[in-house]
């Protein structure tokens, strides 16, 4: 999954970026819970991804990458993973400054 996110994105933003995995089982076995170990992003048990803190456009390649795992609710749980790549978009939020006073 690839996302383009502005560098002004706030924590717990009103924008939702949702992961969606499917499971061909039925009933409780088909219910999924989502997890990530990313220090930069959080995910709700239902798959909504949001920044865990302020994101930095200046990071290498302007890119964050992390893995999301979906786990079913079976007696012997099965899981699947997906890699998420978030490319930062630089937003014009800085005013020009002169290095010397005139």
trRosetta pair geometry for C-beta under 8 A, 3 or more apart (Angstrom, degrees):
i j d omega theta_ij theta_ji phi_ij phi_ji
1 19 6.8 -120 -22 -110 166 84
1 82 6.0 51 -6 150 103 127
1 83 7.5 -176 30 93 69 47
1 84 4.8 -18 69 -113 103 75
1 85 7.3 176 89 27 52 66
2 84 7.8 165 -85 -162 28 55
2 85 5.0 -17 -111 70 74 99
2 86 7.8 161 -161 -86 50 33
2 87 7.0 12 -171 -3 97 104
3 17 5.6 9 -110 -141 146 145
3 49 7.8 -145 -38 92 159 138
3 84 6.9 11 0 -177 109 99
3 85 7.3 177 27 91 67 50
3 86 4.7 -15 68 -113 104 76
3 87 7.2 -178 88 27 52 66
4 86 7.8 157 -94 -162 18 60
4 87 5.4 -24 -108 71 69 95
4 89 5.5 55 174 -41 96 116
5 9 5.0 -22 172 -34 107 150
5 17 7.8 -53 -82 -54 116 147
5 51 7.7 148 166 -55 153 114
5 55 6.8 39 111 65 126 168
5 86 5.3 -5 9 -172 123 109
5 87 7.5 150 24 75 71 44
5 88 6.2 -42 74 -110 81 54
5 89 6.7 -174 84 13 28 91
6 9 5.5 139 70 -43 72 83
6 88 7.6 54 -169 -164 16 68
6 89 5.0 -49 -99 70 54 103
6 91 4.7 47 -166 -52 110 123
7 55 6.1 -130 -139 95 60 96
7 56 7.2 25 -147 -159 109 16
7 57 3.8 -37 -92 -50 146 110
7 88 5.1 55 -76 -175 89 114
7 89 6.7 -141 -19 76 78 49
7 90 5.9 9 -2 -114 131 43
7 91 5.5 -149 45 12 85 95
7 93 7.7 -136 82 19 101 131
8 91 4.9 -48 -13 44 112 155
8 93 5.8 132 -74 -54 124 154
9 13 5.5 -55 -170 -59 85 149
9 15 7.3 -78 -135 46 104 129
9 51 5.6 129 117 -14 114 140
9 55 5.9 20 58 23 107 125
10 13 5.1 131 65 -84 74 85
10 51 7.5 -173 121 57 21 127
10 54 7.8 -24 -127 -100 46 74
11 50 7.3 89 -165 146 47 109
11 51 5.6 -103 -102 93 55 96
11 52 7.0 8 -128 167 101 16
11 53 6.1 -7 -85 -114 117 24
11 54 7.0 -63 -43 -58 96 56
12 50 5.8 67 -103 145 33 151
13 50 5.8 -173 32 -145 83 110
13 51 6.9 59 -11 23 109 99
16 48 5.2 -56 -152 -141 103 109
16 49 8.0 113 -172 48 59 57
16 50 7.5 -53 -120 -68 54 100
17 48 7.1 111 64 -163 49 59
17 49 4.4 -51 87 65 102 100
17 50 7.1 152 33 -74 95 53
18 47 5.3 60 -165 119 77 103
18 48 5.5 -33 -99 -98 76 60
18 49 7.1 179 -93 10 21 82
19 34 5.9 128 71 -124 131 150
19 43 6.8 -3 12 -144 130 131
19 47 4.1 -129 63 -163 80 101
19 48 7.9 -143 18 -65 76 16
19 49 6.2 81 -26 -34 98 110
19 68 5.3 -128 -104 134 166 164
19 70 7.3 -157 131 -65 124 112
19 82 6.8 169 -148 58 121 139
19 84 7.5 -80 -86 -76 116 128
20 47 6.2 91 -75 162 47 162
21 32 5.6 -176 73 -157 109 167
21 34 7.6 152 8 -88 118 99
21 47 7.5 -167 7 -101 82 134
21 70 3.7 -118 26 -1 159 174
21 80 5.8 161 -148 69 139 124
21 82 7.3 -159 -79 -19 105 125
23 29 7.1 -148 141 132 132 72
23 30 4.5 176 89 -141 111 63
23 31 7.9 -57 48 21 144 15
23 32 5.9 162 -16 -59 126 108
23 70 7.9 -151 -52 136 107 123
23 72 5.0 117 -121 -95 158 124
23 78 7.8 141 -130 75 117 114
24 30 7.5 -121 92 -109 12 105
25 29 3.6 -87 145 115 144 112
25 30 4.5 -161 84 -67 80 76
25 72 6.5 85 33 -165 138 151
25 74 6.6 -113 -132 -73 177 115
26 29 6.5 38 61 56 37 105
26 30 5.6 -1 -119 -25 15 127
27 30 6.3 119 56 13 33 98
28 31 5.6 -42 -157 11 46 117
28 73 4.8 -95 166 103 82 123
28 74 7.5 141 112 -86 85 42
29 72 5.8 27 179 160 56 125
29 73 6.2 -135 -107 73 23 73
29 74 4.3 44 -130 -86 87 88
30 72 6.7 -43 -122 -143 16 114
30 73 7.7 -24 52 37 27 97
31 72 6.8 114 70 -157 48 66
31 73 4.3 6 69 3 100 132
32 47 7.7 37 106 -53 115 114
32 70 4.7 -5 -169 -174 125 105
32 71 6.8 139 -153 67 68 36
32 72 5.7 -43 -93 -95 69 57
32 73 7.5 -126 -73 -21 25 86
33 45 4.8 -37 -144 -161 89 90
33 70 7.3 152 73 -154 35 57
33 71 5.4 -26 61 61 87 90
33 73 7.2 90 -13 -67 101 89
34 43 4.9 -89 122 139 116 129
34 44 7.1 53 62 84 115 47
34 45 6.2 151 39 -159 73 28
34 46 7.0 -34 15 82 114 9
34 47 4.6 119 -22 -85 152 62
34 68 5.9 -10 -166 -177 105 108
34 69 7.1 150 -155 80 54 48
34 70 5.4 -26 -97 -97 72 71
34 71 7.9 170 -87 17 25 73
35 43 6.8 163 -137 70 11 122
35 68 7.2 150 76 -161 42 60
35 69 4.8 -20 63 62 95 98
35 71 6.8 21 2 -5 115 113
36 41 6.2 -17 104 93 154 96
36 42 7.2 178 59 -143 114 27
36 43 4.8 97 3 4 112 122
36 49 7.8 55 -11 -116 150 98
36 66 5.7 56 -167 146 125 125
36 67 6.6 166 -132 88 84 52
36 68 5.0 -42 -76 -102 104 65
36 69 7.1 160 -81 14 49 75
37 66 7.6 -162 66 -163 61 109
37 67 7.4 10 34 63 91 93
38 41 4.5 10 101 47 142 83
38 42 7.7 -140 75 -67 99 32
38 52 7.3 176 111 -8 92 132
38 64 7.8 72 -158 169 133 114
38 66 3.6 -3 -82 -135 127 154
38 67 7.7 168 -51 40 96 52
39 52 6.7 -127 160 69 41 149
40 51 6.8 -47 163 -146 73 74
40 52 5.8 173 169 36 19 106
40 53 6.8 -87 -139 41 55 93
40 55 6.9 76 -173 -105 111 86
40 64 5.4 -128 105 -146 154 137
40 66 6.9 -161 54 -46 101 137
41 49 5.7 3 177 -169 126 97
41 50 6.9 158 -156 82 80 28
41 51 6.0 -62 -105 -113 68 37
41 52 5.6 -162 -106 -16 9 95
41 64 7.0 125 -31 143 115 142
41 66 5.8 -162 38 36 121 155
41 84 7.6 -76 66 89 166 140
41 86 7.4 140 -63 -14 139 149
42 49 7.5 161 84 -149 44 51
42 50 5.9 -19 61 65 89 79
42 51 7.7 31 17 121 82 14
42 52 4.7 113 -30 -82 92 93
43 47 6.5 -19 -176 -139 108 27
43 48 6.7 158 -156 76 60 42
43 49 5.1 -22 -100 -95 86 68
43 50 7.9 151 -91 19 40 64
43 68 6.0 102 -62 -125 166 111
44 47 6.6 -35 70 35 84 25
44 48 4.3 23 20 45 119 93
47 68 7.9 74 -135 178 75 142
47 70 7.6 8 -91 -98 106 107
49 68 7.4 -79 -83 -84 120 138
49 84 6.9 -180 -120 -154 164 167
51 54 7.3 58 149 -104 140 14
51 55 5.3 -100 -125 -41 139 106
55 64 7.0 -81 -141 -36 116 140
55 86 7.8 -87 -140 124 149 134
55 88 6.2 -173 140 -102 121 120
56 59 4.9 102 93 -33 103 97
56 88 7.5 -71 99 -85 34 167
57 62 5.7 -4 -167 -127 64 98
57 88 4.5 -164 -113 135 66 139
57 89 7.8 -67 -115 84 114 20
57 90 5.0 97 -163 -94 151 78
58 62 7.8 -6 -85 -92 9 73
59 62 6.5 121 66 -106 75 28
59 63 7.1 -122 101 48 108 43
59 64 7.2 56 81 -67 154 75
59 88 7.3 107 40 1 100 142
60 63 7.1 -49 100 43 66 88
62 87 5.9 50 115 -165 96 73
62 88 4.3 -121 -177 52 90 95
62 89 8.0 93 168 -65 133 24
62 90 7.4 -77 -125 -45 140 90
63 85 6.2 -20 -163 -168 107 94
63 86 7.0 145 -158 77 54 51
63 87 5.4 -23 -100 -102 78 66
63 88 7.2 -133 -68 3 30 83
64 85 7.3 156 83 -158 52 45
64 86 4.3 -7 58 58 102 105
64 88 7.4 80 -10 -42 94 96
65 83 6.5 0 -171 -177 97 103
65 84 7.0 167 -150 85 49 53
65 85 5.1 -9 -103 -105 85 73
65 86 7.5 -166 -72 22 40 69
66 83 7.5 168 90 -152 27 62
66 84 5.6 -15 65 58 75 98
67 81 5.3 -5 -174 -170 110 118
67 82 7.2 154 -154 78 63 36
67 83 5.6 -38 -98 -99 70 62
67 84 7.4 165 -100 13 19 80
68 81 6.8 154 80 -154 46 64
68 82 5.2 -14 59 60 96 88
68 83 8.0 170 18 -96 74 15
68 84 5.8 55 -15 -22 110 118
69 79 5.4 3 -176 -176 104 124
69 80 7.2 161 -153 82 60 36
69 81 5.0 -29 -98 -97 72 82
70 79 6.4 160 82 -153 48 69
70 80 5.3 -9 56 58 98 87
70 81 7.7 -178 17 -84 70 33
70 82 7.7 32 -9 -1 104 102
71 77 5.1 19 -178 175 101 129
71 78 7.4 168 -149 86 59 35
71 79 4.5 -25 -97 -96 73 97
72 77 5.7 175 68 -148 67 73
72 78 5.2 14 28 54 116 80
72 79 7.4 -152 6 -78 71 47
73 77 7.0 -15 -115 -105 14 97
74 77 5.4 155 57 -94 80 42
74 78 6.2 28 32 3 134 86
98 101 7.2 119 100 -90 122 32
98 102 6.9 -38 146 -23 165 100
